[in-house]
Amino acid sequence: MLKARRTKQKTKKHLAGIAKRAKKLKKQDVKTVAADAAEKGRP
């Protein structure tokens, strides 16, 4: 029983880490896209 609980805790922590990284990457992509759009708009 303890092993199952521990596994569940580790899985939850792992998934939280993945979500955090995905959010960070998404934020970076938005910045990159915005910067590219700004550069294209310049003469």
Buried (B, 14 or more C-beta within 10 A) or exposed (E): EEEEEEEEEEEEEEEEEEEEEEEEEEEEEEEEEEEEEEEEEEE
